Amino acid sequence: MRTAAVILAAGASTRFGSPKQVARFGEQTMLEAVIEIARSASLEPIVVVGRPDAALPADVTLVPNDAPQLGLSRSLRLGLRAMPADVGAAVILLGDQPTLPTSSIAAIVGARGARPIVAASARGLLAPPVLVERSQFGIADGLSGDIGLRKILAGHPDLVTAVEVGAHAPDVDTPADLAALGRE
């Protein structure tokens, strides 16, 4: 069974002021950088939940989210529902974390087994990347609005293995956040 990547990149980018998925991050866009991180971590297939007009490489599957105003929970559900039958687990990545170390992904993938969800932890805070086993793909069905897995992780500690990763990759929410990364 394969381990896939689900990259959540359908947000409205209201704080950023323009679609941050296509903001330049060095020689590529932020979304392209996250796709490359997923490739480097040997995740496949790579599924991007994004804007219906997103331009993606041929080896990346687009799951269009035509209602991003319904929040992160909708993107999460769409991504997990789109997993092919031969995918045993999906690693949830955020399209606005272009500096996520592949070592964080390797750490959570390496911790598979004891519980059906494995989350990166830094100083006690659980955050993406998060690995979800197929048995839990429906876990986001009860969520609504701009809520991701954090609420589920906190509410169901019996399902979660926390893996210390040192520090979480920063989210890029504003142009200042992007500038702070030094690659604009």
Backbone as JSON Lines, residues from 0, in Angstrom:
{"i":0,"aa":"M","n":[0.83,-1.18,0.0],"ca":[0.0,0.0,0.0],"c":[0.88,1.25,0.0]}
{"i":1,"aa":"R","n":[0.49,2.19,-0.82],"ca":[1.27,3.42,-0.96],"c":[0.91,4.44,0.12]}
{"i":2,"aa":"T","n":[1.84,5.38,0.33],"ca":[1.6,6.51,1.22],"c":[1.56,7.76,0.35]}
{"i":3,"aa":"A","n":[0.4,8.4,0.35],"ca":[0.15,9.55,-0.52],"c":[0.4,10.86,0.21]}
{"i":4,"aa":"A","n":[0.42,11.93,-0.57],"ca":[0.45,13.29,-0.03],"c":[-0.86,13.95,-0.39]}
{"i":5,"aa":"V","n":[-1.47,14.62,0.57],"ca":[-2.62,15.48,0.34],"c":[-2.16,16.88,0.7]}
{"i":6,"aa":"I","n":[-2.03,17.73,-0.3],"ca":[-1.57,19.11,-0.08],"c":[-2.8,20.01,-0.12]}
{"i":7,"aa":"L","n":[-3.05,20.66,0.99],"ca":[-4.21,21.55,1.11],"c":[-3.8,22.95,0.64]}
{"i":8,"aa":"A","n":[-4.35,23.36,-0.5],"ca":[-3.94,24.63,-1.12],"c":[-5.11,25.36,-1.77]}
{"i":9,"aa":"A","n":[-6.27,25.3,-1.13],"ca":[-7.46,25.92,-1.74],"c":[-7.89,27.18,-1.02]}
{"i":10,"aa":"G","n":[-7.13,27.61,-0.04],"ca":[-7.55,28.75,0.76],"c":[-7.73,30.01,-0.05]}
{"i":11,"aa":"A","n":[-8.51,30.92,0.48],"ca":[-8.82,32.18,-0.2],"c":[-7.69,33.19,-0.1]}
{"i":12,"aa":"S","n":[-6.69,32.96,0.72],"ca":[-5.52,33.84,0.88],"c":[-5.92,35.27,1.25]}
{"i":13,"aa":"T","n":[-6.92,35.42,2.1],"ca":[-7.4,36.76,2.44],"c":[-6.34,37.6,3.14]}
{"i":14,"aa":"R","n":[-5.57,37.01,4.04],"ca":[-4.52,37.78,4.73],"c":[-3.35,38.08,3.81]}
{"i":15,"aa":"F","n":[-3.14,37.23,2.81],"ca":[-2.03,37.43,1.89],"c":[-2.34,38.52,0.86]}
{"i":16,"aa":"G","n":[-3.61,38.63,0.49],"ca":[-4.02,39.67,-0.45],"c":[-4.07,39.25,-1.9]}
{"i":17,"aa":"S","n":[-3.52,38.08,-2.21],"ca":[-3.55,37.5,-3.55],"c":[-3.33,36.0,-3.36]}
{"i":18,"aa":"P","n":[-3.59,35.2,-4.39],"ca":[-3.43,33.74,-4.22],"c":[-1.99,33.37,-3.84]}
{"i":19,"aa":"K","n":[-1.8,32.99,-2.6],"ca":[-0.43,32.71,-2.13],"c":[0.15,31.44,-2.73]}
{"i":20,"aa":"Q","n":[-0.72,30.54,-3.23],"ca":[-0.23,29.31,-3.83],"c":[0.7,29.59,-5.01]}
{"i":21,"aa":"V","n":[0.48,30.72,-5.69],"ca":[1.3,31.06,-6.86],"c":[2.32,32.15,-6.55]}
{"i":22,"aa":"A","n":[2.43,32.53,-5.29],"ca":[3.46,33.51,-4.91],"c":[4.84,32.91,-5.13]}
{"i":23,"aa":"R","n":[5.75,33.7,-5.58],"ca":[7.11,33.22,-5.87],"c":[7.84,32.9,-4.58]}
{"i":24,"aa":"F","n":[8.49,31.76,-4.59],"ca":[9.34,31.31,-3.5],"c":[10.64,30.86,-4.16]}
{"i":25,"aa":"G","n":[11.55,31.78,-4.31],"ca":[12.76,31.49,-5.07],"c":[12.43,31.33,-6.53]}
{"i":26,"aa":"E","n":[12.84,30.24,-7.13],"ca":[12.64,29.98,-8.55],"c":[11.31,29.31,-8.87]}
{"i":27,"aa":"Q","n":[10.5,29.05,-7.85],"ca":[9.24,28.36,-8.06],"c":[8.15,29.03,-7.23]}
{"i":28,"aa":"T","n":[6.94,28.52,-7.37],"ca":[5.85,29.03,-6.53],"c":[5.89,28.31,-5.19]}
{"i":29,"aa":"M","n":[5.16,28.85,-4.23],"ca":[5.07,28.18,-2.93],"c":[4.5,26.78,-3.09]}
{"i":30,"aa":"L","n":[3.45,26.65,-3.89],"ca":[2.84,25.33,-4.09],"c":[3.81,24.36,-4.76]}
{"i":31,"aa":"E","n":[4.55,24.83,-5.75],"ca":[5.55,23.97,-6.39],"c":[6.6,23.51,-5.38]}
{"i":32,"aa":"A","n":[6.98,24.38,-4.46],"ca":[7.96,24.01,-3.43],"c":[7.41,22.89,-2.55]}
{"i":33,"aa":"V","n":[6.14,22.97,-2.17],"ca":[5.55,21.93,-1.32],"c":[5.4,20.63,-2.1]}
{"i":34,"aa":"I","n":[5.04,20.71,-3.37],"ca":[4.97,19.51,-4.21],"c":[6.35,18.84,-4.27]}
{"i":35,"aa":"E","n":[7.38,19.63,-4.42],"ca":[8.74,19.08,-4.47],"c":[9.12,18.42,-3.14]}
{"i":36,"aa":"I","n":[8.69,18.99,-2.03],"ca":[8.93,18.38,-0.72],"c":[8.26,17.01,-0.66]}
{"i":37,"aa":"A","n":[7.02,16.91,-1.14],"ca":[6.3,15.63,-1.14],"c":[7.03,14.61,-2.02]}
{"i":38,"aa":"R","n":[7.5,15.06,-3.18],"ca":[8.27,14.15,-4.06],"c":[9.54,13.67,-3.36]}
{"i":39,"aa":"S","n":[10.26,14.6,-2.73],"ca":[11.51,14.26,-2.05],"c":[11.3,13.27,-0.92]}
{"i":40,"aa":"A","n":[10.1,13.29,-0.35],"ca":[9.77,12.36,0.74],"c":[9.2,11.05,0.2]}
{"i":41,"aa":"S","n":[9.2,10.88,-1.12],"ca":[8.72,9.66,-1.79],"c":[7.25,9.38,-1.52]}
{"i":42,"aa":"L","n":[6.46,10.42,-1.36],"ca":[5.02,10.25,-1.21],"c":[4.4,10.19,-2.6]}
{"i":43,"aa":"E","n":[3.51,9.22,-2.8],"ca":[2.8,9.15,-4.06],"c":[1.59,8.25,-3.93]}
{"i":44,"aa":"P","n":[0.53,8.69,-4.55],"ca":[0.4,9.84,-5.44],"c":[0.4,11.15,-4.64]}
{"i":45,"aa":"I","n":[0.59,12.24,-5.38],"ca":[0.5,13.57,-4.79],"c":[-0.81,14.18,-5.26]}
{"i":46,"aa":"V","n":[-1.65,14.52,-4.29],"ca":[-2.96,15.1,-4.56],"c":[-2.97,16.51,-3.98]}
{"i":47,"aa":"V","n":[-3.34,17.48,-4.81],"ca":[-3.46,18.86,-4.35],"c":[-4.94,19.22,-4.35]}
{"i":48,"aa":"V","n":[-5.43,19.63,-3.21],"ca":[-6.77,20.19,-3.13],"c":[-6.58,21.69,-3.31]}
{"i":49,"aa":"G","n":[-7.04,22.18,-4.47],"ca":[-6.75,23.56,-4.8],"c":[-7.85,24.25,-5.57]}
{"i":50,"aa":"R","n":[-7.51,25.43,-6.0],"ca":[-8.42,26.21,-6.82],"c":[-8.68,25.46,-8.13]}
{"i":51,"aa":"P","n":[-9.89,25.51,-8.65],"ca":[-10.2,24.77,-9.88],"c":[-9.31,25.14,-11.07]}
{"i":52,"aa":"D","n":[-8.73,26.33,-11.05],"ca":[-7.88,26.77,-12.16],"c":[-6.39,26.55,-11.9]}
{"i":53,"aa":"A","n":[-6.05,25.78,-10.88],"ca":[-4.64,25.55,-10.54],"c":[-3.92,24.82,-11.67]}
{"i":54,"aa":"A","n":[-2.74,25.32,-12.0],"ca":[-1.89,24.66,-13.0],"c":[-0.88,23.79,-12.25]}
{"i":55,"aa":"L","n":[-0.94,22.49,-12.5],"ca":[-0.08,21.56,-11.77],"c":[0.69,20.68,-12.74]}
{"i":56,"aa":"P","n":[1.82,20.12,-12.28],"ca":[2.55,19.17,-13.11],"c":[1.68,17.96,-13.44]}
{"i":57,"aa":"A","n":[2.0,17.29,-14.52],"ca":[1.2,16.17,-15.01],"c":[1.1,15.02,-14.0]}
{"i":58,"aa":"D","n":[2.12,14.85,-13.15],"ca":[2.11,13.73,-12.21],"c":[1.4,14.07,-10.89]}
{"i":59,"aa":"V","n":[0.77,15.23,-10.82],"ca":[0.07,15.66,-9.61],"c":[-1.42,15.72,-9.93]}
{"i":60,"aa":"T","n":[-2.24,15.15,-9.04],"ca":[-3.68,15.14,-9.23],"c":[-4.31,16.35,-8.54]}
{"i":61,"aa":"L","n":[-5.13,17.07,-9.29],"ca":[-5.87,18.19,-8.72],"c":[-7.25,17.73,-8.3]}
{"i":62,"aa":"V","n":[-7.59,18.0,-7.05],"ca":[-8.95,17.84,-6.57],"c":[-9.45,19.27,-6.36]}
{"i":63,"aa":"P","n":[-10.33,19.74,-7.25],"ca":[-10.75,21.13,-7.15],"c":[-11.68,21.38,-5.96]}
{"i":64,"aa":"N","n":[-11.41,22.47,-5.3],"ca":[-12.3,22.93,-4.23],"c":[-12.9,24.24,-4.72]}
{"i":65,"aa":"D","n":[-14.11,24.16,-5.21],"ca":[-14.76,25.34,-5.76],"c":[-15.48,26.16,-4.7]}
{"i":66,"aa":"A","n":[-15.34,25.77,-3.44],"ca":[-15.97,26.51,-2.34],"c":[-14.98,26.69,-1.18]}
{"i":67,"aa":"P","n":[-13.85,27.37,-1.43],"ca":[-12.85,27.52,-0.37],"c":[-13.37,28.3,0.84]}
{"i":68,"aa":"Q","n":[-14.42,29.09,0.64],"ca":[-14.99,29.84,1.75],"c":[-15.58,28.93,2.82]}
{"i":69,"aa":"L","n":[-15.78,27.65,2.5],"ca":[-16.29,26.69,3.48],"c":[-15.19,26.2,4.42]}
{"i":70,"aa":"G","n":[-13.96,26.62,4.18],"ca":[-12.88,26.37,5.12],"c":[-12.03,25.15,4.86]}
{"i":71,"aa":"L","n":[-11.02,25.05,5.71],"ca":[-10.03,23.99,5.62],"c":[-10.65,22.6,5.74]}
{"i":72,"aa":"S","n":[-11.7,22.48,6.54],"ca":[-12.31,21.16,6.74],"c":[-12.81,20.57,5.42]}
{"i":73,"aa":"R","n":[-13.36,21.4,4.55],"ca":[-13.83,20.92,3.25],"c":[-12.67,20.39,2.42]}
{"i":74,"aa":"S","n":[-11.57,21.12,2.38],"ca":[-10.4,20.67,1.62],"c":[-9.87,19.35,2.16]}
{"i":75,"aa":"L","n":[-9.83,19.22,3.46],"ca":[-9.36,17.99,4.08],"c":[-10.24,16.8,3.68]}
{"i":76,"aa":"R","n":[-11.56,16.99,3.76],"ca":[-12.48,15.91,3.36],"c":[-12.31,15.56,1.89]}
{"i":77,"aa":"L","n":[-12.24,16.57,1.02],"ca":[-12.09,16.32,-0.41],"c":[-10.81,15.53,-0.7]}
{"i":78,"aa":"G","n":[-9.73,15.92,-0.06],"ca":[-8.45,15.25,-0.3],"c":[-8.45,13.8,0.14]}
{"i":79,"aa":"L","n":[-8.98,13.54,1.32],"ca":[-8.99,12.16,1.82],"c":[-9.96,11.29,1.02]}
{"i":80,"aa":"R","n":[-11.06,11.85,0.58],"ca":[-12.01,11.08,-0.23],"c":[-11.47,10.75,-1.62]}
{"i":81,"aa":"A","n":[-10.49,11.49,-2.07],"ca":[-9.93,11.3,-3.42],"c":[-8.83,10.24,-3.47]}
{"i":82,"aa":"M","n":[-8.52,9.63,-2.36],"ca":[-7.42,8.67,-2.33],"c":[-7.77,7.39,-3.1]}
{"i":83,"aa":"P","n":[-6.87,6.98,-3.99],"ca":[-7.07,5.71,-4.7],"c":[-7.09,4.53,-3.71]}
{"i":84,"aa":"A","n":[-7.67,3.44,-4.14],"ca":[-7.85,2.26,-3.28],"c":[-6.53,1.66,-2.8]}
{"i":85,"aa":"D","n":[-5.44,1.86,-3.54],"ca":[-4.17,1.25,-3.14],"c":[-3.34,2.15,-2.22]}
{"i":86,"aa":"V","n":[-3.94,3.21,-1.7],"ca":[-3.26,4.09,-0.76],"c":[-3.63,3.67,0.66]}
{"i":87,"aa":"G","n":[-2.63,3.33,1.45],"ca":[-2.86,2.89,2.81],"c":[-2.85,4.0,3.83]}
{"i":88,"aa":"A","n":[-2.21,5.12,3.48],"ca":[-2.13,6.26,4.38],"c":[-1.89,7.51,3.56]}
{"i":89,"aa":"A","n":[-2.28,8.65,4.13],"ca":[-2.05,9.93,3.47],"c":[-1.37,10.87,4.46]}
{"i":90,"aa":"V","n":[-0.38,11.58,3.96],"ca":[0.29,12.6,4.75],"c":[-0.31,13.94,4.36]}
{"i":91,"aa":"I","n":[-0.88,14.63,5.34],"ca":[-1.5,15.93,5.11],"c":[-0.43,17.0,5.21]}
{"i":92,"aa":"L","n":[-0.3,17.77,4.14],"ca":[0.65,18.88,4.07],"c":[-0.11,20.16,3.78]}
{"i":93,"aa":"L","n":[0.45,21.27,4.17],"ca":[-0.16,22.56,3.89],"c":[0.57,23.24,2.74]}
{"i":94,"aa":"G","n":[-0.19,23.8,1.82],"ca":[0.39,24.45,0.65],"c":[1.12,25.74,0.96]}
{"i":95,"aa":"D","n":[1.07,26.18,2.21],"ca":[1.77,27.41,2.57],"c":[2.93,27.16,3.54]}
{"i":96,"aa":"Q","n":[3.51,25.96,3.46],"ca":[4.68,25.62,4.26],"c":[5.83,25.19,3.34]}
{"i":97,"aa":"P","n":[6.38,26.12,2.57],"ca":[7.4,25.74,1.59],"c":[8.77,25.41,2.17]}
{"i":98,"aa":"T","n":[8.93,25.53,3.49],"ca":[10.21,25.19,4.11],"c":[10.11,23.94,5.0]}
{"i":99,"aa":"L","n":[9.04,23.19,4.86],"ca":[8.87,21.98,5.66],"c":[10.02,21.01,5.37]}
{"i":100,"aa":"P","n":[10.75,20.59,6.39],"ca":[11.85,19.64,6.15],"c":[11.3,18.24,5.83]}
{"i":101,"aa":"T","n":[11.89,17.6,4.85],"ca":[11.48,16.22,4.55],"c":[11.74,15.3,5.74]}
{"i":102,"aa":"S","n":[12.65,15.68,6.62],"ca":[12.92,14.87,7.81],"c":[11.69,14.79,8.71]}
{"i":103,"aa":"S","n":[10.85,15.82,8.73],"ca":[9.62,15.77,9.53],"c":[8.66,14.74,8.94]}
{"i":104,"aa":"I","n":[8.58,14.71,7.61],"ca":[7.72,13.71,6.96],"c":[8.26,12.31,7.22]}
{"i":105,"aa":"A","n":[9.56,12.15,7.07],"ca":[10.18,10.84,7.31],"c":[9.93,10.37,8.74]}
{"i":106,"aa":"A","n":[9.98,11.29,9.69],"ca":[9.77,10.92,11.09],"c":[8.35,10.41,11.33]}
{"i":107,"aa":"I","n":[7.35,11.07,10.75],"ca":[5.99,10.6,10.99],"c":[5.69,9.32,10.22]}
{"i":108,"aa":"V","n":[6.22,9.19,9.01],"ca":[6.02,7.96,8.25],"c":[6.71,6.8,8.97]}
{"i":109,"aa":"G","n":[7.87,7.06,9.54],"ca":[8.6,6.02,10.25],"c":[7.95,5.57,11.54]}
{"i":110,"aa":"A","n":[7.03,6.38,12.07],"ca":[6.37,6.04,13.33],"c":[5.02,5.35,13.14]}
{"i":111,"aa":"R","n":[4.7,5.0,11.9],"ca":[3.43,4.31,11.64],"c":[3.34,3.01,12.4]}
{"i":112,"aa":"G","n":[2.12,2.67,12.8],"ca":[1.93,1.34,13.37],"c":[1.09,1.28,14.61]}
{"i":113,"aa":"A","n":[1.48,1.93,15.66],"ca":[0.78,1.77,16.94],"c":[-0.61,2.39,16.93]}
{"i":114,"aa":"R","n":[-0.74,3.55,16.32],"ca":[-2.02,4.26,16.27],"c":[-2.27,4.73,14.84]}
{"i":115,"aa":"P","n":[-3.53,4.98,14.47],"ca":[-3.84,5.27,13.07],"c":[-3.53,6.7,12.61]}
{"i":116,"aa":"I","n":[-3.12,7.57,13.51],"ca":[-2.74,8.93,13.14],"c":[-1.39,9.23,13.76]}
{"i":117,"aa":"V","n":[-0.5,9.81,12.97],"ca":[0.82,10.2,13.47],"c":[1.0,11.68,13.15]}
{"i":118,"aa":"A","n":[1.29,12.47,14.18],"ca":[1.41,13.92,13.98],"c":[2.77,14.42,14.44]}
{"i":119,"aa":"A","n":[3.25,15.42,13.73],"ca":[4.48,16.09,14.13],"c":[4.2,16.9,15.39]}
{"i":120,"aa":"S","n":[5.14,16.9,16.31],"ca":[5.0,17.63,17.56],"c":[6.24,18.48,17.81]}
{"i":121,"aa":"A","n":[6.01,19.7,18.25],"ca":[7.1,20.58,18.66],"c":[6.63,21.32,19.91]}
{"i":122,"aa":"R","n":[7.37,21.14,20.98],"ca":[7.02,21.76,22.27],"c":[5.57,21.46,22.68]}
{"i":123,"aa":"G","n":[5.12,20.25,22.41],"ca":[3.79,19.83,22.82],"c":[2.67,20.2,21.87]}
{"i":124,"aa":"L","n":[2.95,20.96,20.82],"ca":[1.93,21.38,19.86],"c":[1.94,20.42,18.67]}
{"i":125,"aa":"L","n":[0.8,19.8,18.4],"ca":[0.67,18.91,17.25],"c":[0.25,19.73,16.03]}
{"i":126,"aa":"A","n":[0.89,19.49,14.91],"ca":[0.61,20.24,13.68],"c":[1.11,19.44,12.48]}
{"i":127,"aa":"P","n":[0.72,19.86,11.26],"ca":[1.21,19.17,10.06],"c":[2.73,19.19,9.99]}
{"i":128,"aa":"P","n":[3.26,18.14,9.38],"ca":[2.57,17.07,8.67],"c":[1.9,16.09,9.61]}
{"i":129,"aa":"V","n":[0.79,15.54,9.14],"ca":[0.03,14.54,9.88],"c":[-0.24,13.37,8.95]}
{"i":130,"aa":"L","n":[0.07,12.18,9.41],"ca":[-0.21,10.97,8.64],"c":[-1.52,10.37,9.15]}
{"i":131,"aa":"V","n":[-2.4,10.06,8.2],"ca":[-3.7,9.46,8.54],"c":[-3.8,8.13,7.8]}
{"i":132,"aa":"E","n":[-3.98,7.06,8.58],"ca":[-4.17,5.73,7.98],"c":[-5.54,5.66,7.32]}
{"i":133,"aa":"R","n":[-5.68,4.81,6.3],"ca":[-6.94,4.65,5.57],"c":[-8.12,4.42,6.52]}
{"i":134,"aa":"S","n":[-7.93,3.69,7.58],"ca":[-9.02,3.4,8.51],"c":[-9.62,4.67,9.11]}
{"i":135,"aa":"Q","n":[-8.9,5.78,9.03],"ca":[-9.36,7.05,9.61],"c":[-9.67,8.11,8.56]}
{"i":136,"aa":"F","n":[-9.74,7.75,7.29],"ca":[-9.99,8.75,6.25],"c":[-11.31,9.49,6.44]}
{"i":137,"aa":"G","n":[-12.25,8.92,7.14],"ca":[-13.53,9.6,7.38],"c":[-13.53,10.5,8.61]}
{"i":138,"aa":"I","n":[-12.39,10.61,9.27],"ca":[-12.34,11.34,10.54],"c":[-12.69,12.82,10.4]}
{"i":139,"aa":"A","n":[-12.5,13.39,9.24],"ca":[-12.8,14.81,9.05],"c":[-14.25,15.05,8.65]}
{"i":140,"aa":"D","n":[-15.01,14.0,8.47],"ca":[-16.4,14.16,8.01],"c":[-17.25,14.99,8.96]}
{"i":141,"aa":"G","n":[-16.95,15.0,10.23],"ca":[-17.74,15.76,11.19],"c":[-17.3,17.2,11.37]}
{"i":142,"aa":"L","n":[-16.24,17.61,10.68],"ca":[-15.74,18.97,10.83],"c":[-16.43,19.92,9.86]}
{"i":143,"aa":"S","n":[-16.48,21.18,10.23],"ca":[-16.97,22.2,9.32],"c":[-16.2,23.49,9.58]}
{"i":144,"aa":"G","n":[-16.21,24.36,8.61],"ca":[-15.55,25.65,8.75],"c":[-14.04,25.56,8.56]}
{"i":145,"aa":"D","n":[-13.37,26.55,9.08],"ca":[-11.92,26.65,8.9],"c":[-11.18,25.91,10.01]}
{"i":146,"aa":"I","n":[-11.51,24.62,10.13],"ca":[-10.92,23.77,11.16],"c":[-10.26,22.59,10.47]}
{"i":147,"aa":"G","n":[-9.02,22.35,10.82],"ca":[-8.3,21.22,10.26],"c":[-8.24,20.08,11.27]}
{"i":148,"aa":"L","n":[-7.18,19.33,11.22],"ca":[-7.05,18.15,12.08],"c":[-6.72,18.48,13.53]}
{"i":149,"aa":"R","n":[-6.3,19.71,13.84],"ca":[-5.87,20.03,15.19],"c":[-6.95,19.68,16.23]}
{"i":150,"aa":"K","n":[-8.22,20.0,15.94],"ca":[-9.31,19.71,16.87],"c":[-9.45,18.2,17.07]}
{"i":151,"aa":"I","n":[-9.32,17.45,16.01],"ca":[-9.42,15.99,16.11],"c":[-8.23,15.43,16.9]}
{"i":152,"aa":"L","n":[-7.05,15.94,16.62],"ca":[-5.86,15.46,17.32],"c":[-5.99,15.69,18.82]}
{"i":153,"aa":"A","n":[-6.48,16.87,19.2],"ca":[-6.64,17.19,20.62],"c":[-7.76,16.37,21.26]}
{"i":154,"aa":"G","n":[-8.81,16.11,20.51],"ca":[-9.97,15.41,21.07],"c":[-9.87,13.9,21.09]}
{"i":155,"aa":"H","n":[-8.9,13.36,20.37],"ca":[-8.77,11.89,20.29],"c":[-7.3,11.47,20.49]}
{"i":156,"aa":"P","n":[-6.73,11.78,21.65],"ca":[-5.32,11.42,21.85],"c":[-5.05,9.92,21.77]}
{"i":157,"aa":"D","n":[-6.09,9.11,21.97],"ca":[-5.95,7.66,21.88],"c":[-5.67,7.19,20.46]}
{"i":158,"aa":"L","n":[-5.95,8.04,19.46],"ca":[-5.72,7.69,18.06],"c":[-4.38,8.19,17.53]}
{"i":159,"aa":"V","n":[-3.69,9.02,18.33],"ca":[-2.55,9.78,17.81],"c":[-1.23,9.37,18.45]}
{"i":160,"aa":"T","n":[-0.24,9.17,17.58],"ca":[1.14,9.06,18.02],"c":[1.79,10.39,17.7]}
{"i":161,"aa":"A","n":[2.38,11.03,18.69],"ca":[3.08,12.31,18.5],"c":[4.56,12.03,18.31]}
{"i":162,"aa":"V","n":[5.14,12.65,17.28],"ca":[6.55,12.47,16.97],"c":[7.24,13.83,17.05]}
{"i":163,"aa":"E","n":[8.21,13.94,17.93],"ca":[8.93,15.2,18.12],"c":[9.76,15.51,16.87]}
{"i":164,"aa":"V","n":[9.58,16.72,16.34],"ca":[10.31,17.13,15.14],"c":[11.2,18.35,15.39]}
{"i":165,"aa":"G","n":[11.26,18.83,16.62],"ca":[12.1,19.98,16.93],"c":[11.37,21.3,16.79]}
{"i":166,"aa":"A","n":[10.94,21.61,15.57],"ca":[10.2,22.85,15.33],"c":[9.29,22.64,14.12]}
{"i":167,"aa":"H","n":[8.15,23.3,14.14],"ca":[7.23,23.23,13.01],"c":[7.67,24.22,11.94]}
{"i":168,"aa":"A","n":[7.45,23.87,10.7],"ca":[7.7,24.8,9.6],"c":[6.71,25.95,9.7]}
{"i":169,"aa":"P","n":[7.16,27.17,9.42],"ca":[6.23,28.29,9.5],"c":[5.23,28.29,8.35]}
{"i":170,"aa":"D","n":[4.0,28.71,8.67],"ca":[2.99,28.96,7.64],"c":[3.26,30.33,7.05]}
{"i":171,"aa":"V","n":[2.97,30.48,5.77],"ca":[3.06,31.78,5.12],"c":[1.64,32.3,4.98]}
{"i":172,"aa":"D","n":[1.28,33.24,5.84],"ca":[-0.07,33.8,5.81],"c":[-0.12,35.21,5.22]}
{"i":173,"aa":"T","n":[1.01,35.92,5.25],"ca":[1.07,37.3,4.78],"c":[2.32,37.48,3.91]}
{"i":174,"aa":"P","n":[2.36,38.56,3.11],"ca":[3.59,38.84,2.36],"c":[4.81,39.01,3.28]}
{"i":175,"aa":"A","n":[4.59,39.53,4.49],"ca":[5.7,39.68,5.44],"c":[6.24,38.31,5.87]}
{"i":176,"aa":"D","n":[5.35,37.33,6.03],"ca":[5.79,35.97,6.37],"c":[6.68,35.41,5.27]}
{"i":177,"aa":"L","n":[6.27,35.65,4.01],"ca":[7.05,35.17,2.87],"c":[8.41,35.87,2.83]}
{"i":178,"aa":"A","n":[8.42,37.17,3.06],"ca":[9.67,37.93,3.05],"c":[10.6,37.44,4.15]}
{"i":179,"aa":"A","n":[10.04,37.02,5.3],"ca":[10.86,36.55,6.41],"c":[11.58,35.26,6.06]}
{"i":180,"aa":"L","n":[11.04,34.5,5.09],"ca":[11.72,33.27,4.67],"c":[12.92,33.55,3.78]}
{"i":181,"aa":"G","n":[12.96,34.78,3.23],"ca":[14.13,35.21,2.47],"c":[14.26,34.67,1.08]}
{"i":182,"aa":"R","n":[13.18,34.2,0.46],"ca":[13.3,33.65,-0.9],"c":[12.3,34.25,-1.86]}
{"i":183,"aa":"E","n":[11.76,35.39,-1.54],"ca":[10.76,35.96,-2.44],"c":[11.4,36.54,-3.67]}
